[in-house]
Amino acid sequence: MGSIDIDAVDADALRAKIAKQATSPAHEARLLCRHNLLTNTSGAAPGFLQANLLVLPSKYAGHFRDLCLRNPVSCPLLGVTSPGDPHTVSPAGCIKSPDFDLRTDFPKYRVYKGGKFVGSRTNLLDVWTPDHVGFLIGCSFSFEDALTAAGLQPRHQITGSVVSMFRSNIPVLPAGVFSGAKCIVSMRPYRPEDLERVRDVTRPFLSTHGEPVAWGYDGAKEIGIEDVTKPDFGEPQVFEEGEVPVFWACGVTPQMVVESAGDKVEGLVFAHEPGHMLVTDWTTGDLEKLRSGVGGS
């Protein structure tokens, strides 16, 4: 799809043009993100897997890949690019449309330097270099369609908010320059009597974090979370009477890995803004292929 001057086109007309030109619901979602017409991607393109992002200078790519393989629950590896190529992800099943760009197709990006967050931006076009390598990490948004189909729709979808995410005390196993990080977890409220069904529904999604890692208020304290109304990322969730917090590993964890590495990582590092994911062309039917394709879960 060619470049469109969004200021010169009515947003509704642009959406209509994108819908006409898109080759699939996933492609349409990416184009909407590219033109800043979609931000929180939860619920977008049902049936298609969503992904988190980390982009590193190539000298650290092997270290990060090893970290993913050692931490398959928090960092399930879906795909990797070659240095400098934002259009091709291996395994290639991620991209069935020729119109794909890791620099533009997330709604929003975060930039890190020396392990510190230095700003957000809507694309990476002028900062991506021939040396950058992109990693796609599984996202829990991918199993939310299955939860909804089971009558367990996540609260943040109902309220139109961004899922709550918290820093936990769960350690990330180190690799190379990356050490000392702790996992991020996402949280969704559910009734205790629904917990077994929630676990059963999400357990098969091993490439996108799988079943919960903790639940209940005691479980929250065990993983270092004292107040479930004050997330570190995303937005607070509405709890109905009798509901308890349920926590999943989260693909924001790689950003904590970069923060912990600090100035051991030279150059710019890029990630997605929490809650602002990439909608891939992979479907739930591709989960087993993903597990064997890159060894990420």
C-alpha positions in Angstrom: 0.0 0.0 0.0 1.4 3.4 -1.0 2.0 6.2 1.4 -1.1 8.2 2.4 -1.2 11.7 3.8 -3.4 11.1 6.8 -3.9 14.9 7.2 -5.4 15.1 3.8 -7.9 12.3 4.1 -10.8 11.9 6.4 -10.2 9.1 8.9 -13.3 7.2 8.0 -12.4 7.4 4.3 -8.9 6.2 5.1 -10.3 3.2 7.0 -12.6 2.4 4.1 -9.6 2.5 1.7 -7.6 0.3 4.0 -10.4 -2.2 4.3 -10.7 -2.4 0.5 -7.0 -2.9 -0.1 -6.2 -5.2 2.8 -5.6 -8.9 1.9 -6.7 -10.2 5.4 -8.1 -9.0 8.7 -4.5 -9.2 10.1 -3.2 -7.0 7.2 -6.0 -4.6 7.7 -5.1 -4.3 11.4 -1.5 -3.6 10.6 -2.4 -0.9 8.1 -4.6 0.7 10.7 -1.8 0.7 13.2 0.6 2.0 10.5 -1.6 5.1 10.0 -2.3 5.6 13.7 -6.0 4.5 13.4 -5.6 1.6 15.9 -3.8 1.7 19.2 -4.8 -0.9 21.8 -4.8 -4.0 19.7 -6.6 -6.3 22.2 -9.4 -8.0 20.2 -8.2 -6.9 16.8 -8.3 -9.4 14.0 -9.8 -12.4 15.9 -8.0 -15.7 15.2 -4.7 -14.1 14.4 -1.8 -14.2 16.8 -0.3 -11.0 18.2 3.3 -10.3 19.0 5.6 -8.2 21.2 8.8 -6.7 19.9 12.4 -6.2 20.8 14.9 -4.8 18.3 18.6 -5.0 19.2 22.0 -4.3 17.6 23.1 -7.5 16.0 26.0 -8.2 18.4 23.5 -8.9 21.2 21.1 -11.0 19.1 22.6 -14.3 20.0 22.5 -13.4 23.7 18.9 -12.5 23.5 17.9 -15.6 21.5 19.6 -17.7 24.2 17.7 -15.9 26.9 14.4 -16.6 25.1 15.2 -20.3 24.9 15.9 -20.4 28.6 12.7 -18.5 29.5 10.1 -19.9 27.2 7.1 -18.9 29.4 7.9 -15.2 29.7 9.8 -14.8 26.4 8.3 -17.3 23.9 10.2 -16.7 20.7 8.0 -16.5 17.6 10.3 -15.1 14.9 13.5 -13.3 14.1 14.6 -11.0 11.3 18.0 -10.9 9.5 20.1 -7.8 10.4 18.7 -4.7 8.8 15.6 -6.3 7.2 12.3 -5.1 8.8 10.2 -6.9 6.2 11.1 -10.6 6.6 10.6 -12.7 9.7 11.7 -16.3 10.1 9.7 -18.5 10.1 8.1 -16.7 7.2 4.5 -17.8 8.0 4.2 -14.6 9.9 4.1 -12.6 6.6 1.6 -13.7 4.0 1.1 -10.1 2.8 4.0 -8.5 0.9 3.1 -5.3 2.7 4.8 -5.7 6.1 7.2 -3.5 8.1 8.3 -3.9 11.7 9.3 -0.2 11.7 5.7 1.0 11.2 3.2 -1.8 11.9 3.1 -1.6 15.7 0.9 1.2 16.9 3.6 2.7 19.1 7.2 2.0 20.0 9.5 2.6 23.0 13.2 3.6 22.6 15.9 2.6 25.0 19.5 3.8 25.3 21.9 2.5 27.9 19.1 0.5 29.4 16.9 3.6 30.0 13.6 4.4 28.3 14.2 7.7 26.4 11.0 8.2 24.5 8.0 6.9 22.5 7.4 7.2 18.8 4.9 6.0 16.2 7.5 4.5 13.8 11.1 3.6 13.6 11.8 4.7 10.0 14.5 7.2 10.8 16.2 5.2 13.6 16.3 1.6 12.3 19.8 0.8 11.0 21.2 -2.0 8.8 22.6 -3.6 12.0 19.3 -3.9 13.9 17.7 -7.4 14.5 14.1 -7.7 15.4 12.6 -10.4 17.6 8.9 -11.2 17.8 7.7 -12.5 21.2 4.4 -14.3 21.9 1.6 -12.1 23.3 -1.2 -13.1 25.7 -3.7 -11.1 23.5 -3.5 -14.2 21.2 -5.6 -16.4 23.6 -8.2 -13.8 24.4 -10.4 -14.8 21.5 -10.5 -18.3 23.0 -11.4 -16.9 26.4 -14.2 -14.9 24.9 -15.5 -17.9 23.0 -15.6 -19.8 26.3 -17.7 -17.0 27.9 -14.7 -15.6 29.7 -14.1 -12.3 27.9 -11.2 -10.3 29.5 -12.4 -7.3 31.4 -10.1 -4.8 29.6 -11.9 -5.7 26.3 -15.3 -5.0 27.8 -14.2 -1.7 29.3 -12.0 -0.7 26.3 -8.9 -0.2 28.6 -5.3 -1.5 28.3 -4.6 -4.7 30.3 -2.9 -4.2 33.6 0.8 -5.2 33.7 3.0 -5.5 36.8 6.7 -5.9 37.7 7.0 -9.3 39.6 9.8 -10.9 41.6 9.9 -13.9 39.2 13.6 -14.1 38.0 14.5 -14.2 34.3 17.3 -16.8 33.7 20.3 -14.9 32.4 22.2 -15.2 29.0 25.2 -13.3 27.9 25.0 -9.6 28.8 21.5 -10.0 30.0 21.2 -10.7 33.7 19.3 -9.7 36.8 15.9 -9.1 35.2 12.5 -9.9 36.7 9.4 -10.9 34.8 6.5 -8.7 33.9 3.0 -10.3 34.3 -0.3 -9.2 32.9 -3.5 -9.4 35.0 -7.1 -10.2 34.3 -9.9 -10.5 37.0 -11.9 -13.7 37.2 -14.1 -15.5 39.7 -12.5 -18.3 41.6 -15.0 -20.8 40.3 -13.9 -20.0 36.7 -10.1 -20.4 37.3 -10.0 -24.1 36.1 -11.7 -23.2 32.9 -9.4 -20.1 32.4 -6.4 -22.4 32.9 -7.8 -25.0 30.5 -8.5 -22.5 27.8 -5.1 -20.8 27.9 -2.9 -23.8 28.6 -2.5 -24.9 24.9 -1.2 -21.4 23.9 2.4 -22.3 24.9 3.8 -20.0 22.2 1.9 -17.1 23.7 2.6 -17.6 27.4 0.2 -20.5 28.1 -1.7 -20.8 31.4 -1.5 -18.4 34.4 1.6 -18.3 36.6 -0.3 -17.1 39.7 -3.8 -16.2 40.9 -5.6 -14.9 43.9 -4.5 -12.2 46.3 -2.1 -14.5 48.1 -0.7 -15.5 44.7 -0.2 -11.8 43.9 1.9 -11.3 47.1 3.9 -14.4 46.4 5.1 -12.9 43.1 5.8 -9.5 44.7 2.6 -7.6 43.8 1.1 -5.7 46.8 -1.6 -3.6 45.1 -3.4 -4.9 42.0 -5.1 -1.5 41.5 -1.7 0.1 40.7 -0.2 -1.5 37.6 3.3 -0.5 36.3 2.0 -0.6 32.7 -1.4 -0.4 31.2 -4.5 0.7 33.2 -6.2 -0.4 36.4 -9.0 -3.0 35.9 -12.5 -3.0 37.3 -13.1 -5.9 39.7 -16.6 -7.2 40.2 -17.6 -8.6 43.6 -15.8 -11.9 44.4 -13.3 -11.7 41.6 -9.6 -12.3 42.1 -6.5 -11.3 40.0 -5.1 -13.9 37.6 -1.6 -13.4 36.3 0.1 -14.5 33.1 3.7 -14.1 32.0 4.0 -11.0 29.7 6.0 -10.1 26.6 7.0 -6.8 28.1 9.6 -8.8 30.1 12.3 -8.3 27.4 12.1 -4.6 28.1 13.1 -5.3 31.7 15.9 -7.5 30.4 17.2 -4.4 28.5 16.8 -2.2 31.5 18.7 -4.6 33.7 21.6 -4.9 31.2 22.0 -1.1 31.4 25.0 0.3 29.5 26.3 -3.1 28.7 24.1 -2.8 25.6 25.4 -0.1 23.3 23.3 1.7 20.7 19.6 2.1 20.5 17.1 -0.6 21.4 13.5 -0.6 20.4 10.4 -2.3 21.8 6.6 -2.0 21.5 4.6 0.2 23.8 2.8 -2.1 26.2 -0.7 -3.0 24.9 0.3 -1.9 21.4 1.1 -5.1 19.5 1.8 -6.4 16.0 -1.1 -8.4 14.5 0.7 -11.2 12.6 -0.6 -13.5 9.8 -0.1 -16.6 12.1 -3.3 -18.2 13.3 -4.0 -20.4 16.3 -3.6 -23.3 14.0 0.0 -22.4 13.6 0.9 -22.7 17.3 2.6 -26.1 17.0 4.5 -25.0 13.9 5.8 -22.0 15.8 7.0 -24.1 18.7 9.1 -26.2 16.4 10.1 -23.5 14.0 12.2 -21.3 16.2 12.5 -23.3 19.4 10.8 -20.5 21.3 8.5 -22.5 23.6 
